[in-house]
Amino acid sequence: METPREEKLRRMPYSELKKHAKERGIKQNLK
């Protein structure tokens, strides 16, 4: 099951996807 947010990310350009992945990775590291 996917959230609308994940669906939106999938349609982004690859560079945008990588940027989001990096931000998400940083947030996970801070936890």
N, C-alpha and C positions, 0 to 999 in steps of 0.2 A: 504493500500500500504506500502510495506516495502523497506527500503534502503538495499543495499548489506551489509552495516555495521551491521545492525540488524540481517540479515540472518547469518552472520559470528558469531555474538555473540551467536545466538541460538545453534550453533554447538559446542560451547566451553564446556569444563567440567563445572560442577555446581560451583566448587570453583572459577574458572575463572570468571564465570558469576556474582557471588556474589561480587568479587573484583571490577569488572567494575561497578556494581550497586552502590557500596559504593563510588567509585570515582565520579560517576555521581551525586550522592546525595550531596556530598561535594561541587561540582561545582554549583549545584542549590542553595545550602544554601548561597554561597558567592555572588550570584547575588543580 
